[in-house]
Amino acid sequence: MSNPPNAIAVTSPEHFQSVLSQDLQRISLINFWAPWAAPCTQMNEFVLELAKKYPQLLVLSVDAEQQEDISESFNIESVPTFVILQGHTLLGRVAGADAATLADVIAKHTRTPSTVNPQSHTEKAPAAPIDTSADKAESEAQLDERCRGIMAQSRVVLFMKGEPDAPRCGFSRKIVALLRDQGVDFTHFDILKDESVRARLKTLNDWPTFPQLIVSGEFVGGLDIVQEMVENGEFDEVVKLHA
């Protein structure tokens, strides 16, 4: 039996971003699974039933090991894990083969998708929309300006997890080693220290994962793209031309 049209197997980070970005108001269920994990087999079937029950729901199936870049971006540490989004906004997260909880979360958000408040990773109530502290929250325009300022702080800027000498994910470690191997001078920004920048860059650069490499203020790509550029010779042309 074929899958319903709203149930899609993700084949790459680019495919993931393309499908997710088609409708940023749509509720999406991201199913992180692995073929060796027995609980995933049963939950995969359950997720397909959810896709059939809620045709307005976008269901994306992600092999957590084959699509490591996507898994890293969502901090997936075990499978199955389910992430519920509206656009790029986190609405909920369910770890483990908990079909009842997953069904409840999906029912809640598909019932009233336009009025749902995003949930934090700690399950605490969302922050109030109006900041009553002395430091007012940034407007979207101010955040965009700050992000673009960071992107332009030097000719080559790497947005990564951690510091170059102490990366906090394998992908950041690999791209730092690649840049150093290629003799590229770069500055960095640890996106783990600023959730606002981390979230906004995904939209500004239309790219859902980190690390992100910026050259002359423009987004170049993530680890896979940079590796491909090195292999086909584009890296020298785009990145290593120093003023």
GUVEXMI-528641 format. One line per field, with one value per atom (N, C-alpha, C): residue number from 1; residue in three letters; atom name; y, x, z. Coordinates in Angstrom, 3 decimals. Example, Ala and Ser with C-alpha at 12.3 -4.5 7.8 and 13.67 -1.06 7.14 Angstrom:
! residues 2
seq <- (1 1 1 2 2 2)
type <- (ALA ALA ALA SER SER SER)
atom <- (N CA C N CA C)
c2 <- (-5.690 -4.500 -3.300 -2.250 -1.060 0.030)
c1 <- (13.190 12.300 13.200 12.850 13.670 12.900)
c3 <- (7.800 7.800 7.800 7.080 7.140 7.870)
***
This chain:
! residues 243
seq <- (1 1 1 2 2 2 3 3 3 4 4 4 5 5 5 6 6 6 7 7 7 8 8 8 9 9 9 10 10 10 11 11 11 12 12 12 13 13 13 14 14 14 15 15 15 16 16 16 17 17 17 18 18 18 19 19 19 20 20 20 21 21 21 22 22 22 23 23 23 24 24 24 25 25 25 26 26 26 27 27 27 28 28 28 29 29 29 30 30 30 31 31 31 32 32 32 33 33 33 34 34 34 35 35 35 36 36 36 37 37 37 38 38 38 39 39 39 40 40 40 41 41 41 42 42 42 43 43 43 44 44 44 45 45 45 46 46 46 47 47 47 48 48 48 49 49 49 50 50 50 51 51 51 52 52 52 53 53 53 54 54 54 55 55 55 56 56 56 57 57 57 58 58 58 59 59 59 60 60 60 61 61 61 62 62 62 63 63 63 64 64 64 65 65 65 66 66 66 67 67 67 68 68 68 69 69 69 70 70 70 71 71 71 72 72 72 73 73 73 74 74 74 75 75 75 76 76 76 77 77 77 78 78 78 79 79 79 80 80 80 81 81 81 82 82 82 83 83 83 84 84 84 85 85 85 86 86 86 87 87 87 88 88 88 89 89 89 90 90 90 91 91 91 92 92 92 93 93 93 94 94 94 95 95 95 96 96 96 97 97 97 98 98 98 99 99 99 100 100 100 101 101 101 102 102 102 103 103 103 104 104 104 105 105 105 106 106 106 107 107 107 108 108 108 109 109 109 110 110 110 111 111 111 112 112 112 113 113 113 114 114 114 115 115 115 116 116 116 117 117 117 118 118 118 119 119 119 120 120 120 121 121 121 122 122 122 123 123 123 124 124 124 125 125 125 126 126 126 127 127 127 128 128 128 129 129 129 130 130 130 131 131 131 132 132 132 133 133 133 134 134 134 135 135 135 136 136 136 137 137 137 138 138 138 139 139 139 140 140 140 141 141 141 142 142 142 143 143 143 144 144 144 145 145 145 146 146 146 147 147 147 148 148 148 149 149 149 150 150 150 151 151 151 152 152 152 153 153 153 154 154 154 155 155 155 156 156 156 157 157 157 158 158 158 159 159 159 160 160 160 161 161 161 162 162 162 163 163 163 164 164 164 165 165 165 166 166 166 167 167 167 168 168 168 169 169 169 170 170 170 171 171 171 172 172 172 173 173 173 174 174 174 175 175 175 176 176 176 177 177 177 178 178 178 179 179 179 180 180 180 181 181 181 182 182 182 183 183 183 184 184 184 185 185 185 186 186 186 187 187 187 188 188 188 189 189 189 190 190 190 191 191 191 192 192 192 193 193 193 194 194 194 195 195 195 196 196 196 197 197 197 198 198 198 199 199 199 200 200 200 201 201 201 202 202 202 203 203 203 204 204 204 205 205 205 206 206 206 207 207 207 208 208 208 209 209 209 210 210 210 211 211 211 212 212 212 213 213 213 214 214 214 215 215 215 216 216 216 217 217 217 218 218 218 219 219 219 220 220 220 221 221 221 222 222 222 223 223 223 224 224 224 225 225 225 226 226 226 227 227 227 228 228 228 229 229 229 230 230 230 231 231 231 232 232 232 233 233 233 234 234 234 235 235 235 236 236 236 237 237 237 238 238 238 239 239 239 240 240 240 241 241 241 242 242 242 243 243 243)
type <- (MET MET MET SER SER SER ASN ASN ASN PRO PRO PRO PRO PRO PRO ASN ASN ASN ALA ALA ALA ILE ILE ILE ALA ALA ALA VAL VAL VAL THR THR THR SER SER SER PRO PRO PRO GLU GLU GLU HIS HIS HIS PHE PHE PHE GLN GLN GLN SER SER SER VAL VAL VAL LEU LEU LEU SER SER SER GLN GLN GLN ASP ASP ASP LEU LEU LEU GLN GLN GLN ARG ARG ARG ILE ILE ILE SER SER SER LEU LEU LEU ILE ILE ILE ASN ASN ASN PHE PHE PHE TRP TRP TRP ALA ALA ALA PRO PRO PRO TRP TRP TRP ALA ALA ALA ALA ALA ALA PRO PRO PRO CYS CYS CYS THR THR THR GLN GLN GLN MET MET MET ASN ASN ASN GLU GLU GLU PHE PHE PHE VAL VAL VAL LEU LEU LEU GLU GLU GLU LEU LEU LEU ALA ALA ALA LYS LYS LYS LYS LYS LYS TYR TYR TYR PRO PRO PRO GLN GLN GLN LEU LEU LEU LEU LEU LEU VAL VAL VAL LEU LEU LEU SER SER SER VAL VAL VAL ASP ASP ASP ALA ALA ALA GLU GLU GLU GLN GLN GLN GLN GLN GLN GLU GLU GLU ASP ASP ASP ILE ILE ILE SER SER SER GLU GLU GLU SER SER SER PHE PHE PHE ASN ASN ASN ILE ILE ILE GLU GLU GLU SER SER SER VAL VAL VAL PRO PRO PRO THR THR THR PHE PHE PHE VAL VAL VAL ILE ILE ILE LEU LEU LEU GLN GLN GLN GLY GLY GLY HIS HIS HIS THR THR THR LEU LEU LEU LEU LEU LEU GLY GLY GLY ARG ARG ARG VAL VAL VAL ALA ALA ALA GLY GLY GLY ALA ALA ALA ASP ASP ASP ALA ALA ALA ALA ALA ALA THR THR THR LEU LEU LEU ALA ALA ALA ASP ASP ASP VAL VAL VAL ILE ILE ILE ALA ALA ALA LYS LYS LYS HIS HIS HIS THR THR THR ARG ARG ARG THR THR THR PRO PRO PRO SER SER SER THR THR THR VAL VAL VAL ASN ASN ASN PRO PRO PRO GLN GLN GLN SER SER SER HIS HIS HIS THR THR THR GLU GLU GLU LYS LYS LYS ALA ALA ALA PRO PRO PRO ALA ALA ALA ALA ALA ALA PRO PRO PRO ILE ILE ILE ASP ASP ASP THR THR THR SER SER SER ALA ALA ALA ASP ASP ASP LYS LYS LYS ALA ALA ALA GLU GLU GLU SER SER SER GLU GLU GLU ALA ALA ALA GLN GLN GLN LEU LEU LEU ASP ASP ASP GLU GLU GLU ARG ARG ARG CYS CYS CYS ARG ARG ARG GLY GLY GLY ILE ILE ILE MET MET MET ALA ALA ALA GLN GLN GLN SER SER SER ARG ARG ARG VAL VAL VAL VAL VAL VAL LEU LEU LEU PHE PHE PHE MET MET MET LYS LYS LYS GLY GLY GLY GLU GLU GLU PRO PRO PRO ASP ASP ASP ALA ALA ALA PRO PRO PRO ARG ARG ARG CYS CYS CYS GLY GLY GLY PHE PHE PHE SER SER SER ARG ARG ARG LYS LYS LYS ILE ILE ILE VAL VAL VAL ALA ALA ALA LEU LEU LEU LEU LEU LEU ARG ARG ARG ASP ASP ASP GLN GLN GLN GLY GLY GLY VAL VAL VAL ASP ASP ASP PHE PHE PHE THR THR THR HIS HIS HIS PHE PHE PHE ASP ASP ASP ILE ILE ILE LEU LEU LEU LYS LYS LYS ASP ASP ASP GLU GLU GLU SER SER SER VAL VAL VAL ARG ARG ARG ALA ALA ALA ARG ARG ARG LEU LEU LEU LYS LYS LYS THR THR THR LEU LEU LEU ASN ASN ASN ASP ASP ASP TRP TRP TRP PRO PRO PRO THR THR THR PHE PHE PHE PRO PRO PRO GLN GLN GLN LEU LEU LEU ILE ILE ILE VAL VAL VAL SER SER SER GLY GLY GLY GLU GLU GLU PHE PHE PHE VAL VAL VAL GLY GLY GLY GLY GLY GLY LEU LEU LEU ASP ASP ASP ILE ILE ILE VAL VAL VAL GLN GLN GLN GLU GLU GLU MET MET MET VAL VAL VAL GLU GLU GLU ASN ASN ASN GLY GLY GLY GLU GLU GLU PHE PHE PHE ASP ASP ASP GLU GLU GLU VAL VAL VAL VAL VAL VAL LYS LYS LYS LEU LEU LEU HIS HIS HIS ALA ALA ALA)
atom <- (N CA C N CA C N CA C N CA C N CA C N CA C N CA C N CA C N CA C N CA C N CA C N CA C N CA C N CA C N CA C N CA C N CA C N CA C N CA C N CA C N CA C N CA C N CA C N CA C N CA C N CA C N CA C N CA C N CA C N CA C N CA C N CA C N CA C N CA C N CA C N CA C N CA C N CA C N CA C N CA C N CA C N CA C N CA C N CA C N CA C N CA C N CA C N CA C N CA C N CA C N CA C N CA C N CA C N CA C N CA C N CA C N CA C N CA C N CA C N CA C N CA C N CA C N CA C N CA C N CA C N CA C N CA C N CA C N CA C N CA C N CA C N CA C N CA C N CA C N CA C N CA C N CA C N CA C N CA C N CA C N CA C N CA C N CA C N CA C N CA C N CA C N CA C N CA C N CA C N CA C N CA C N CA C N CA C N CA C N CA C N CA C N CA C N CA C N CA C N CA C N CA C N CA C N CA C N CA C N CA C N CA C N CA C N CA C N CA C N CA C N CA C N CA C N CA C N CA C N CA C N CA C N CA C N CA C N CA C N CA C N CA C N CA C N CA C N CA C N CA C N CA C N CA C N CA C N CA C N CA C N CA C N CA C N CA C N CA C N CA C N CA C N CA C N CA C N CA C N CA C N CA C N CA C N CA C N CA C N CA C N CA C N CA C N CA C N CA C N CA C N CA C N CA C N CA C N CA C N CA C N CA C N CA C N CA C N CA C N CA C N CA C N CA C N CA C N CA C N CA C N CA C N CA C N CA C N CA C N CA C N CA C N CA C N CA C N CA C N CA C N CA C N CA C N CA C N CA C N CA C N CA C N CA C N CA C N CA C N CA C N CA C N CA C N CA C N CA C N CA C N CA C N CA C N CA C N CA C N CA C N CA C N CA C N CA C N CA C N CA C N CA C N CA C N CA C N CA C N CA C N CA C N CA C N CA C N CA C N CA C N CA C N CA C N CA C N CA C N CA C N CA C N CA C N CA C N CA C N CA C N CA C N CA C N CA C N CA C N CA C N CA C N CA C N CA C N CA C N CA C N CA C N CA C N CA C N CA C N CA C N CA C N CA C N CA C N CA C N CA C N CA C N CA C N CA C)
c2 <- (-1.189 0.000 1.244 2.180 3.370 4.324 5.140 6.117 7.238 7.882 9.051 10.171 11.071 12.105 13.071 13.184 14.090 13.423 12.155 11.425 11.282 11.910 12.014 11.527 10.685 10.242 11.249 11.808 12.844 12.208 12.750 12.175 12.998 14.249 15.104 16.339 17.069 18.330 19.319 19.341 20.247 19.868 18.563 18.077 18.425 18.221 18.534 19.998 20.883 22.317 22.718 22.144 22.482 22.128 20.926 20.481 21.266 21.468 22.160 23.605 24.237 25.659 25.954 24.935 25.165 25.851 25.601 26.227 26.358 27.566 27.778 27.879 27.852 27.844 26.426 25.474 24.098 23.431 22.556 21.774 20.581 20.364 19.278 18.340 17.058 16.038 15.409 15.562 14.998 13.714 12.608 11.294 10.864 10.936 10.489 9.019 8.169 6.736 6.108 4.841 4.085 2.661 2.044 0.713 -0.390 -0.185 -1.215 -1.153 -0.076 0.116 -0.476 -1.556 -2.247 -1.345 -0.459 0.394 1.285 1.586 2.463 1.797 0.480 -0.232 -0.029 -0.227 -0.048 1.412 2.319 3.738 4.283 3.743 4.183 3.901 2.750 2.409 3.350 3.655 4.559 5.957 6.405 7.725 7.784 6.716 6.676 6.771 6.149 6.255 7.693 8.387 9.799 10.629 10.314 11.041 10.863 9.653 9.388 10.090 10.099 10.708 12.222 12.823 14.278 14.663 14.734 15.048 16.442 17.328 18.661 18.668 17.562 17.435 17.000 17.660 17.229 16.286 15.075 14.068 13.773 14.075 13.869 12.775 11.744 10.627 10.809 10.834 11.095 9.932 9.234 8.207 8.931 8.804 9.618 9.390 8.201 7.924 8.347 8.116 8.506 10.018 10.697 12.158 12.792 12.594 13.049 14.562 15.302 16.756 17.251 16.661 17.041 16.624 15.430 14.949 15.856 16.289 17.197 18.494 19.014 20.314 20.265 19.071 18.916 18.219 18.030 17.413 16.059 15.229 13.903 12.971 12.438 11.567 10.126 9.877 8.519 8.436 7.211 6.990 5.936 6.073 7.148 8.438 9.556 10.864 11.615 12.329 13.037 14.529 15.345 16.791 17.378 18.244 18.884 20.357 20.826 22.191 22.879 24.206 25.020 25.971 25.706 26.402 25.975 26.941 26.639 26.761 26.878 27.059 25.719 25.439 24.205 24.259 23.291 23.195 22.100 21.046 19.948 18.925 18.033 17.011 15.789 14.616 13.377 12.388 11.923 10.957 9.570 8.583 7.213 6.796 5.503 4.933 5.151 6.416 6.798 7.231 6.247 6.536 7.392 7.151 7.892 9.379 9.672 11.074 11.746 11.046 11.618 11.913 11.000 11.213 12.434 12.588 13.734 15.050 15.070 16.294 16.674 15.693 15.977 16.437 15.789 16.194 17.633 17.987 19.342 20.382 20.138 21.165 21.194 20.098 20.125 20.672 20.665 21.192 22.704 23.345 24.813 25.273 25.052 25.367 26.838 27.724 29.145 29.808 29.101 29.721 29.030 28.117 27.345 28.177 28.097 28.727 27.728 28.120 27.198 26.724 25.464 24.891 24.866 25.114 25.063 23.620 23.401 22.062 21.508 22.398 21.952 21.777 21.960 21.834 22.938 23.973 25.089 25.968 26.807 27.683 28.666 29.058 30.021 31.361 32.080 33.398 34.333 35.316 36.294 37.069 37.461 38.146 39.542 40.151 41.499 41.419 41.969 41.931 43.056 42.702 43.721 44.019 43.420 43.657 44.963 45.355 46.614 46.554 45.379 45.226 44.708 45.529 45.139 44.106 43.207 42.182 42.820 42.180 42.668 42.524 43.490 43.320 42.423 41.942 41.092 41.845 43.123 43.927 44.102 44.318 44.474 43.181 42.055 40.769 40.500 40.824 40.656 41.496 42.720 43.616 43.060 42.521 41.965 40.722 39.876 38.674 39.040 40.004 40.405 41.069 41.756 42.348 41.286 40.215 39.107 38.433 38.254 37.623 38.436 39.749 40.628 41.037 40.379 40.807 40.535 39.605 39.371 38.746 38.555 38.035 36.619 35.792 34.427 34.234 33.882 33.692 32.305 31.587 30.257 30.284 29.996 29.788 28.313 27.997 26.616 26.360 25.103 24.730 24.610 25.529 25.532 26.471 26.229 27.043 26.222 26.878 26.132 25.123 25.470 24.549 23.579 23.775 22.871 22.775 22.213 22.076 21.183 21.461 20.688 19.807 19.594 18.582 18.134 16.924 16.372 17.174 17.759 18.512 19.804 20.461 21.666 21.313 20.192 19.758 19.520 18.882 18.567 19.816 20.788 21.966 22.851 22.892 23.633 23.012 21.686 21.005 21.255 21.270 21.513 22.917 23.919 25.302 25.487 24.890 24.998 24.280 23.131 22.378 23.173 23.966 24.778 26.129 26.383 27.622 28.858 28.706 29.825 30.474 31.783 32.539 32.833 32.605 32.838 33.220 33.931 34.159 33.222 33.102 32.161 32.774 32.151 32.525 31.239 31.091 29.895 30.055 29.346 29.515 28.910 28.093 27.531 28.578 29.704 30.754 31.814 31.703 32.714 32.038 31.649 30.933 31.811 33.130 34.027 34.032 34.153 34.131 32.762 31.725 30.365 30.146 30.545 30.336 31.228 32.480 33.426 33.106 32.613 32.293 31.198 30.293 29.230 29.813 30.909 31.562 32.498 33.306 34.265 33.573 32.468 31.759 30.606 30.418 29.343 28.007 27.743 26.515 26.053 24.805 24.401 23.906 23.749 23.077 23.932 23.497 24.114 23.026 23.410 24.751 25.395 26.747 27.527 28.392 28.364 29.146 30.372 31.534 32.807 33.405 33.874 34.545 35.885 36.944 38.305 38.602 38.153 38.440 37.574 36.618 35.774 34.322 33.646 32.240 31.388 30.513 29.613 28.213 27.684 26.356 25.741 24.503 23.730 22.826 21.871 21.014 20.258 19.647 18.847 19.684 20.891 21.757 22.208 22.575 23.019 21.876 20.677 19.524 19.312 19.440 19.264 20.344 21.579 22.674 22.408 21.848 21.516 20.452 19.461 18.353 18.761 19.704 20.081 21.351 21.920 23.074 24.430 24.463 25.751 26.467 25.727 26.321 27.416 27.145 28.146 29.428 29.284 30.452 31.280 30.594 31.288 31.739 30.906 31.141 31.685 31.223 31.515 32.745 33.515 34.753 35.846 36.076 37.077 38.434 39.445 40.810 41.216)
c1 <- (0.851 0.000 0.890 0.580 1.405 1.143 2.154 2.017 1.082 0.404 -0.410 0.485 -0.036 0.797 1.447 0.901 1.491 2.557 2.886 3.952 5.146 6.244 7.389 8.657 9.425 10.726 11.777 12.489 13.489 14.768 15.295 16.478 17.742 17.612 18.786 18.368 19.335 18.983 18.310 18.753 18.150 16.696 16.452 15.088 14.228 14.778 14.073 13.662 14.613 14.335 13.331 13.455 12.555 11.113 10.905 9.543 8.980 9.798 9.339 8.962 9.670 9.487 8.339 7.727 6.648 5.448 5.226 4.118 4.518 4.937 5.448 4.338 3.075 1.973 1.493 1.980 1.525 2.165 1.414 1.957 2.717 3.931 4.775 5.152 5.124 5.593 6.851 7.978 9.248 9.497 9.566 9.758 11.210 11.998 13.387 13.428 13.946 13.921 15.226 15.395 16.540 16.076 16.558 16.076 16.416 17.452 17.860 17.072 16.331 15.624 14.219 13.966 12.677 11.480 11.564 10.396 10.011 10.985 10.694 9.762 9.867 9.047 7.566 7.190 5.789 5.375 6.253 5.908 5.826 6.629 6.534 5.146 4.597 3.241 2.213 2.431 1.515 1.556 2.755 2.907 2.184 2.252 1.516 0.011 -0.463 -1.888 -2.255 -1.362 -1.594 -1.656 -0.773 -0.769 -2.086 -2.636 -3.918 -5.062 -4.989 -6.053 -6.073 -4.873 -4.755 -4.090 -4.840 -4.242 -3.630 -4.017 -3.425 -2.054 -1.689 -0.411 0.690 1.833 2.996 3.819 4.033 4.782 6.089 7.197 8.514 9.252 9.651 10.374 11.870 12.648 14.085 14.858 15.637 16.544 17.649 17.638 18.506 19.985 20.354 21.771 22.166 21.284 21.588 21.580 20.747 20.628 21.162 22.448 23.050 22.981 23.088 23.079 21.745 20.664 19.341 19.191 19.642 19.555 20.315 21.508 22.303 21.562 20.900 20.241 19.096 18.513 17.425 17.878 19.190 19.754 19.113 19.010 18.421 19.451 19.125 20.049 19.568 18.309 17.784 16.629 16.326 15.195 14.261 12.954 12.346 12.217 12.314 12.019 11.158 10.178 9.236 9.253 9.396 9.434 8.245 7.504 6.346 6.667 6.515 6.850 5.664 5.681 4.867 5.841 6.106 7.197 8.505 9.259 10.498 10.328 9.078 8.796 8.510 9.218 9.015 7.716 6.836 5.581 5.618 6.368 6.412 7.459 7.739 8.764 8.371 8.382 8.041 9.179 9.781 10.876 10.352 10.776 10.394 9.117 8.808 7.649 6.383 6.027 4.868 3.750 3.030 2.006 0.880 0.487 -0.628 -0.306 0.895 1.287 1.412 2.014 2.168 0.806 -0.127 -1.471 -2.133 -1.961 -2.551 -1.947 -0.622 0.053 -0.391 -0.452 -0.869 -2.311 -3.179 -4.585 -4.731 -3.961 -4.018 -3.604 -2.516 -1.985 -2.675 -3.199 -3.920 -5.329 -5.802 -7.137 -7.149 -6.114 -6.070 -4.664 -4.183 -2.800 -2.455 -3.422 -3.101 -3.035 -3.506 -3.532 -2.607 -1.776 -0.899 0.292 0.633 1.843 2.978 4.167 5.295 5.651 6.056 6.469 7.988 8.497 9.934 10.393 11.707 12.255 12.042 11.875 11.734 10.277 9.343 7.914 7.367 8.133 7.634 6.737 5.948 5.053 5.860 5.352 6.067 6.182 7.218 7.416 6.301 5.997 4.970 5.389 4.449 4.814 5.367 5.048 5.541 6.632 7.808 8.935 8.792 8.676 8.539 9.855 10.938 12.236 12.818 13.944 14.577 15.063 15.544 16.025 14.897 14.422 13.319 13.794 12.892 13.211 13.444 14.312 14.582 13.352 13.148 12.155 12.751 11.928 12.427 13.428 13.149 14.069 15.406 15.372 16.607 17.404 16.705 17.392 18.014 17.291 17.846 19.106 19.040 20.200 21.389 21.121 22.207 22.804 21.940 22.430 23.296 22.833 23.606 24.921 24.895 26.133 27.152 26.685 27.578 28.102 27.223 27.619 28.675 28.709 29.646 30.828 31.016 32.075 33.479 33.597 34.857 34.519 35.520 35.235 34.671 35.192 34.709 34.246 32.969 32.380 31.753 32.054 31.482 30.532 29.249 28.286 28.321 28.687 28.953 28.455 28.525 28.221 29.530 29.728 30.954 32.000 33.243 34.387 35.261 36.042 36.905 37.818 38.335 39.209 38.439 37.126 36.293 34.904 34.808 33.494 32.574 31.273 30.320 29.409 29.807 29.150 30.141 29.940 30.868 30.935 29.809 29.784 30.586 30.461 31.266 32.744 33.074 34.470 35.041 34.253 34.716 34.933 34.021 34.175 35.314 35.539 36.698 37.990 38.069 39.263 39.446 38.347 38.432 38.940 38.383 38.811 40.280 40.681 42.083 42.997 42.548 43.329 43.493 42.482 42.526 43.210 43.648 44.370 43.502 42.243 41.300 41.251 41.450 41.270 39.775 39.233 37.804 37.532 36.444 35.917 34.728 34.273 33.187 32.156 30.986 29.931 29.309 29.266 28.706 27.196 26.457 25.006 24.333 25.052 24.478 24.334 25.020 24.977 23.915 23.248 22.242 21.140 20.081 18.995 18.274 18.214 17.557 18.288 19.614 20.411 20.305 20.390 20.321 19.030 17.907 16.616 16.455 16.896 16.668 17.521 18.748 19.621 19.023 18.276 17.654 16.709 16.035 15.114 15.857 16.751 17.489 18.248 18.896 19.718 18.977 17.713 16.894 17.618 18.165 18.947 18.699 18.272 17.788 18.841 20.082 21.075 22.321 23.135 24.440 25.495 26.741 27.290 26.817 26.985 26.725 27.958 28.433 29.606 29.163 29.673 29.342 30.609 30.533 31.661 31.181 31.869 31.514 30.042 29.565 28.196 27.140 27.531 26.569 26.713 25.584 25.574 26.159 27.111 27.731 27.142 27.045 26.488 26.880 26.424 26.789 27.959 28.208 29.380 29.383 28.265 28.231 28.557 27.994 28.234 29.681 30.229 31.622 32.554 32.284 33.093 33.028 31.848 31.686 32.434 32.424 33.144 34.642 35.153 36.576 36.893 36.032 36.271 36.197 35.287 35.151 35.909 36.638 37.477 36.832 35.561 34.890 35.347 35.856 36.216 37.264 38.303 39.350 38.773 37.873 37.309 36.416 35.585 34.600 35.149 35.945 36.318 37.741 38.674 40.088 40.632 39.784 40.252 40.261 41.412 41.522 41.875 41.255 41.522 42.946)
c3 <- (0.000 0.000 0.000 -0.863 -0.981 0.174 0.469 1.533 1.099 2.037 1.689 1.174 0.354 -0.274 0.707 1.920 2.909 3.763 3.465 4.170 3.234 3.591 2.695 3.393 2.709 3.213 2.777 3.722 3.446 2.905 1.827 1.186 1.379 1.843 2.031 2.827 3.401 4.078 3.134 1.873 0.900 0.636 0.523 0.324 1.542 2.713 3.953 3.988 3.698 3.749 2.684 1.502 0.396 0.724 1.234 1.548 2.724 3.748 4.945 4.648 3.721 3.440 2.479 1.944 0.983 1.619 2.892 3.620 5.079 5.464 6.812 7.862 7.433 8.388 8.684 7.922 8.056 9.282 9.930 11.034 10.445 10.929 10.427 11.567 11.273 12.204 11.616 12.319 11.866 12.652 11.942 12.558 12.371 13.447 13.406 13.819 12.947 13.172 12.681 12.943 12.423 12.138 11.075 10.687 11.688 12.502 13.451 14.760 14.986 16.256 16.160 16.874 16.798 17.115 18.132 18.413 17.237 16.372 15.237 14.231 14.103 13.126 13.406 14.643 15.035 14.938 15.379 15.369 13.942 13.034 11.639 11.080 11.421 10.982 11.615 12.887 13.586 12.976 12.628 12.016 10.673 9.899 8.626 8.861 9.938 10.264 10.620 11.324 11.637 10.361 9.406 8.136 7.388 7.462 6.802 7.532 8.857 9.656 9.520 9.381 9.295 7.976 6.884 5.578 5.509 6.440 6.467 7.137 7.761 8.469 7.498 7.555 6.780 7.642 7.150 7.898 7.163 7.814 7.213 7.974 7.267 7.860 7.617 8.694 8.608 9.225 8.404 8.911 9.683 10.997 11.854 11.581 11.122 10.860 9.444 8.490 7.115 6.943 7.703 7.613 8.905 9.129 10.385 10.554 9.460 9.554 10.103 9.637 10.128 11.586 11.912 13.295 14.247 13.833 14.663 14.919 13.894 14.032 15.040 15.241 16.199 17.488 17.624 18.833 19.138 18.103 18.278 18.902 20.065 20.792 20.843 20.510 20.511 19.520 19.114 18.214 18.817 18.558 17.777 18.584 17.884 18.455 17.447 17.941 17.082 17.413 16.387 16.544 15.791 16.450 15.828 15.627 14.396 14.030 13.371 13.435 12.532 11.856 10.577 9.918 10.559 11.116 11.818 13.333 13.798 15.225 15.887 16.964 17.698 18.490 18.248 18.991 20.042 19.785 20.733 20.350 21.274 21.080 21.910 21.278 21.970 21.750 22.840 22.755 23.103 22.307 22.582 21.863 21.966 21.275 22.097 22.272 23.075 22.135 21.594 20.594 21.164 22.404 22.994 23.115 23.630 23.773 22.412 21.456 20.117 19.500 19.651 19.106 19.738 21.056 21.748 21.261 21.099 20.655 19.245 18.350 16.976 16.927 17.699 17.731 18.213 19.218 19.775 18.742 18.060 17.169 15.812 15.360 14.091 14.266 15.494 15.760 15.684 16.265 16.276 15.943 14.713 14.380 14.440 14.225 14.150 15.516 16.565 17.888 18.874 18.380 19.264 19.698 20.984 21.484 21.437 20.927 20.897 22.298 22.409 23.686 23.778 24.960 25.153 25.252 25.131 25.259 26.662 27.662 29.036 29.438 28.476 28.716 29.618 29.858 30.654 29.795 30.456 29.706 28.875 27.681 26.861 27.563 27.223 27.805 27.366 28.194 27.854 26.617 25.757 24.523 24.732 25.878 26.149 27.200 26.880 27.807 28.813 30.090 31.126 31.824 31.370 31.992 31.483 32.059 31.670 30.228 29.800 28.432 27.561 26.630 25.763 24.751 24.407 23.425 22.067 21.286 19.940 19.060 18.194 17.146 16.074 15.179 14.102 13.238 12.980 12.166 12.870 14.189 14.952 14.967 15.092 15.078 13.722 12.659 11.310 11.140 11.622 11.504 12.285 13.469 14.273 13.604 13.066 12.387 11.182 10.402 9.216 9.619 10.759 11.253 11.640 12.277 12.631 11.374 10.379 9.121 8.386 8.661 7.964 8.831 9.983 10.908 10.357 9.433 8.731 7.381 6.546 5.214 5.273 6.170 6.315 7.757 7.912 9.241 9.291 10.352 10.545 11.733 11.469 12.550 12.902 14.124 14.513 15.927 16.339 17.710 18.481 19.433 20.213 19.647 20.037 19.622 18.670 17.799 16.873 17.563 18.735 19.460 20.352 20.447 21.253 20.633 19.433 18.780 19.605 19.517 20.305 19.449 18.196 17.372 16.306 15.802 14.829 13.540 13.129 11.878 12.005 13.151 13.381 13.431 14.052 14.133 12.723 11.882 10.534 9.693 9.781 8.934 9.422 10.747 11.263 10.737 10.790 10.285 8.796 8.060 6.618 6.326 7.013 6.788 7.150 8.246 8.654 7.672 7.183 6.201 4.906 4.573 3.358 3.584 4.818 5.115 5.143 5.520 5.521 6.900 6.939 8.168 8.330 9.499 9.696 11.147 11.334 12.672 12.854 14.087 14.343 15.275 15.293 16.228 16.752 18.071 18.702 18.812 17.965 17.936 19.172 19.928 21.152 22.250 22.088 23.104 22.815 21.667 21.306 20.493 21.168 20.496 19.470 19.723 18.768 17.431 17.481 16.254 15.594 16.386 15.847 15.060 15.643 14.992 13.769 13.885 12.786 11.564 11.785 10.652 9.771 10.384 9.591 8.546 8.920 7.994 7.043 7.583 6.751 5.629 5.963 4.981 4.316 4.683 4.105 4.211 5.408 5.623 7.057 7.273 8.594 9.567 9.123 9.965 10.160 11.102 11.361 11.358 10.990 10.767 9.467 9.425 8.220 7.948 6.706 6.325 5.529 5.948 5.321 4.730 3.491 2.848 2.303 2.698 2.270 2.543 3.693 4.104 3.472 2.621 1.924 2.353 2.497 2.867 1.742 2.092 1.121 1.231 2.452 2.624 3.947 4.137 5.304 4.989 5.863 5.722 4.395 4.031 2.805 1.578 1.516 0.355 0.318 1.469 1.507 1.101 1.582 1.178 -0.332 -0.893 -2.339 -3.111 -2.582 -3.229 -3.247 -2.157 -2.108 -3.159 -3.258 -4.183 -5.645 -5.985 -7.399 -7.775 -6.819 -7.130 -6.937 -6.563 -6.374 -5.107 -4.156 -2.868 -3.030 -3.818 -4.029 -4.595 -5.562 -6.241 -5.313 -4.535 -3.727 -2.381 -1.735 -0.346 -0.180 -0.966 -0.681 -1.388 -2.034 -2.645 -1.604 -1.016 0.051 -0.543 0.038 -0.435 -0.109)
***
